[in-house]
Amino acid sequence: MNTRSSGVRVAGWLARTAAASLVAGTLGGAAVLAGQAVLARSRRYAQPELGLALRATVGRADAPPLRLVLLGDSSALGVGVDRLGDTIGGQLAELLAEGPTGRRVRLSSVGVSGSRSTDLATQVARALLGEQPDVAVVLIGANDATSLRRPADAAAYLGAAVHRLRQAGVEVVVGTCPDLGAVRAIAPPLRQVVGWVGRRVGRAQTKAVLDAGGTVVDLATETGPVFRADAGTFCHDGYHPSADGYRVWAHALLPAVAAAAAVTPRH
């Protein structure tokens, strides 16, 4: 999801959505959306914590190792929190390390805040440098939706990235576009419009990922109701997840990530 660095992009998308509504709706409705775009432009969004380590090892020293890499947008960096243990990567690593059959997780992230699916090719190249990961978790889609990318085009780039990782022998789990209709930083009715676009992106992502041999976790369906009901799942900007929000996502992703880890070498 976006940070302040991509806030202008979000605001630009909101403005374009307002203009487009002249075709599908009334002048009054367009005026409401345009006003909301102005408000969105003035918001302060959470920024990446530059001191937050993107590499860590979690788990018992004698446990079988697991190399886990995150790719994608600001979600892959944990924007909105300031502790590694609160990021989605840190929480996934802790969950995978727990219990007698746990793994010693070597965690890293090549995600870049504000990324869209077109940026994944570079991230895949970085992820495959040096010691190859066992499992890759990809979190992408929100910026594709807010920049009005054609869902099919965005999904094609994602599918290509998943295919490259699978060809390299990496197990891949993709968390599809989250429920943007839950975002409190955007007021209704624009929130509903954003949510509709996000769902279209998510559906296209699902097909592309499955065709490429990856595993899909539908974050919008599985976690959207929680984010809609609990404001505490968002950080102070009402856009990025809080520690609680990342925990919800981590638990939703865990079964698929654990299953992917189970088929990787344990030495």
Phi, psi and omega in degrees: 000165190284160168243184179301327180300334178251012180298324179297321179298317178300313182298322178297319178296318180298320180295318179295323177297320178298318180295318181296331182293346175298331180281317188266344185225207183257165176298324179296317178297321179296322180296321178298313181296321179296319177297321178292328177296320178297316179297319180297324181295331184271355182288154174258121182257151178298148180243159178298142174278108186295334180273000183282121182295134178262359177230135179199160174240128185233130176124173181295145181296332182266005181279153178299135184285151175219122178266115184243125179238142177252137176234157175132214186263206184297338176298324180290344178261345183079033177299133183115346177230165183235012176234139179304320182295344179264347179289164179294324177294315179297320181289322175297318180298317179297317181294321180288334182276343184286154172088165184294336179257021183292171181243155170270104191269124173262102189263138172211164178220137173244013179295154179228128181301136180086002184293148170245175184299332177297340182272354186291332182301316178295320180294322178298316179301318179293320182295330184269359176288140176070220183293122185288137177290156174273317182227135175245133174250123182249126178237108187206160172131327183297318181286333173296318181292314184285346176259010176060035172293145173297126182308319181295322179293313179299318181295326180296318177296319178296315179300321179296321179294317178297318180300315180299317179295318180293323177297332179275000179088014181266132172285139186233130173238125181248125169269112186287174185312125181290177183283094180289345175288352177266350187294124183275348178287346179242127183274154171296150004274353182298329178301320179293322179296314179299318179298321179296316179297318179299322179294323177296318177298315181299319180295318179294321178300317183303312180297315183296318182292315179297319178297329182273357177094013178264177177250140184248137168240117182279091184295325181297313181289316187282329185238348181306315180301326179291316179295325179291327185273334189236107179296338180291352177281352176253151175282192188297337183273355179071013183235309179273152178294153170271184175302320178295321179295316177295328177295319177300315179296316182300317180292328177291323182279335190306311182304317180291319180292319179296320178295320177295320180295329185293337181263003179268158178301143181250048180215000000 
